[in-house]
Amino acid sequence: MAYIDGFVIPVPTANKQKFIDHAYAIDPLFKEYGALRVIECWADDVPNGKSTDFRKAVKAKDDETVLFSWIEWPDKATRDAGVEKMMSDPRMDPKENPMPFDGARMIFGGFNPVVEI
């Protein structure tokens, strides 16, 4: 089965197009380094929870929208090698391609699928 990197990111709502432009600049690198696909999703129906929710998880502010994104890799080895190459790729330099969001509040992790239908 594939390996999945998942992300939840608070993005200033005013930066929606900046985020999309950033994704179009950076996401192809994941594919260049072995990812099968990259999905970026802008929140549409994300309710406020009573004890926790996506917004609380990333401390989203009133003027921010939550993104839910994932990268599908063929396997963890390909992901590990791809991420290592990306970190040394000059196209990933934040001075050249600054993130249009607060990366310190991004939640991310790698996941092994256990059910695929």
N, C-alpha and C positions, 0 to 999 in steps of 0.2 A: 504494500500500500504506500501511498504518497506520504510526505511529511509536510505539515502545515505550520507556517509562522503566522500568528494572529496579532492584531494591533487594535487598540482603542485609543483614539486621539482627540483631544479638544482642539478645535480650530476656530479662530475668530471668524464669525459669520461673514464679516466684511472681506475676509481673505479667501472666500470660496474659489474664485477664479485663479487666484495665486496658487492655491493648493492644487487645483486641477492642472495648471501649467507646470508646477513642480513635479507632479506625478508623471506627466507626459515626458518630462526631462529625465527623471530618475528611474521610473519603473522599468523601462526597457533594459536597464543594466541588469536587473534581476534575471530577466529572460536571457540576456547575453551570457550570464554566468550559471545558467542551468535551470531556472525556475520554469515551470510549465505554464503558469498564469499568475497574474496579479490582479486582485479585485479591490477597488476603492469604493466605499459606500458612504454617501452623505446621509445623515439621519433624516428620516421622514416621519416615522411613527415610533418614537422612543419615549414612552411614558415615564413620568417621575414615580419612583417606587416609594414605599413607606419606610423601608429600612436601607435599601440599596438600589442602585440602578446604574446605567452607563454614565450618566452625567456626574453622579456622586463619585463614581469610581475614578474619574480623571479630574475631579474638582472643577468641572466646567463652569464657567461664569455665564451670566445672563446673556452676554453678547457673543457666546461661542456655540458652535454646533459640534456634535460628536460624530466622528468618523469611525466606522468599523471596517477594517481591511484585513486581507489575508493574502499570503503568497503560498502557492502550491508548488512543492518540489517533488521530484521523483522519489527521493529518499533523503534521510538525514545526512548521509555522507556528501551528497551533491549540495545540499543546503550549507553544510559547514564549509566546504571548499568554496562555494560561491560567495558566501558572506565574507570569508577571509579575503578573497580577491577584491570584492567591492570596497572593503575598508581601506585598501591601498590604491584604489582607482582615483586618479586626480579629479575625475568628473564628480566624485562624491564630496569634494572639498566644500565645507559649509560657507567658505568665503565666496566661492563661485556659484553655489546653489544653496542659498540659505533656506532653512525650513520656515515655512509660513505659519508656524505654530510653536508652542512651547514644548519642546521635546522632553523636558523633565517630567511632564505630566502624562506622557505617553505610556500606556501599558502594553507590554508585548511578551510573547513567549512562544516556544515551539511545542507542537502537539503531534502525537502519534494517533492517527485515526483508528478507531476501534469498531466502527460500523460504517459501511458505505453501501448505499442502496441505489 
